[in-house]
Amino acid sequence: MNCEISRATLHQAGIDDDRIMTFGEWCELNSFSASTGQRLIANGRGPRFIQLSARRKGVTVGENRRWQASRLIETAA
C-alpha cells in the first residue's frame, strides 16, 4: 500500500477534521495492516466509519483523532 498520508503531514498541514480518509489511508496512518483494521472494526473497537459507496468506507481525521485519544493508556514509568 503506497499512501502519501502520514502523521507528520496531518499534523504539519493542520488537516481539517472533516477530511475523509479511505480505509487504506487510515490503516497506513495508524501503522497497522488492513487485517488488523478490519478486526478492530468488526470487534467494535475502531472509530466510526462513513459508508462512501457500496464498496468503500472512510473515516474523518477528527474521528480518528478522537479514537486515538480514547486509546491512551497510563504508563508505570
C-alpha positions in Angstrom: 0.0 0.0 0.0 1.6 3.3 -1.1 -0.4 6.1 0.7 1.1 9.6 0.7 -0.6 10.5 4.0 1.4 10.4 7.2 1.1 11.6 10.8 3.6 14.4 10.2 1.6 15.5 7.1 -1.6 15.7 9.0 0.0 17.5 12.0 2.0 20.0 9.9 -0.7 20.8 7.4 -3.4 21.2 10.1 -5.6 19.0 8.1 -9.3 19.7 8.7 -11.1 17.3 11.0 -13.8 16.8 8.3 -11.3 15.4 5.7 -12.2 11.8 4.9 -9.5 9.2 4.8 -10.0 5.9 3.0 -9.8 2.6 4.9 -6.3 2.1 3.5 -5.1 5.6 4.4 -6.5 5.0 8.0 -4.6 1.8 8.3 -1.4 3.3 6.9 -1.7 6.4 9.2 -2.1 4.2 12.3 0.7 1.8 11.2 -1.2 -1.4 11.1 -2.3 -3.9 8.4 -5.7 -4.0 6.7 -6.4 -7.2 8.5 -5.9 -5.5 11.9 -8.0 -2.6 10.8 -10.8 -4.9 9.7 -10.6 -6.8 13.0 -10.8 -3.6 15.0 -13.9 -2.5 13.1 -15.6 -6.0 13.3 -15.0 -6.1 17.1 -16.4 -2.6 17.6 -13.1 -1.3 18.8 -12.3 1.0 15.9 -13.5 4.6 15.1 -16.9 5.2 13.5 -16.7 4.9 9.7 -18.7 6.6 6.9 -20.1 4.4 4.1 -18.9 6.3 1.0 -20.4 3.9 -1.6 -21.5 0.3 -1.8 -17.9 -0.9 -1.5 -16.0 2.0 0.1 -15.9 3.3 3.6 -13.9 6.1 5.2 -13.2 7.8 8.5 -12.8 11.5 9.2 -9.5 12.9 10.5 -11.4 14.2 13.6 -12.9 10.8 14.3 -9.5 9.1 14.0 -8.1 11.7 16.4 -10.9 11.1 18.9 -10.4 7.3 18.6 -6.7 7.6 19.2 -7.3 9.8 22.2 -9.7 7.2 23.6 -7.0 4.5 23.5 -4.4 6.4 25.5 -3.0 4.4 28.5 -1.2 5.4 31.6 2.4 4.1 31.8 4.1 3.0 35.0 7.3 4.9 34.3 
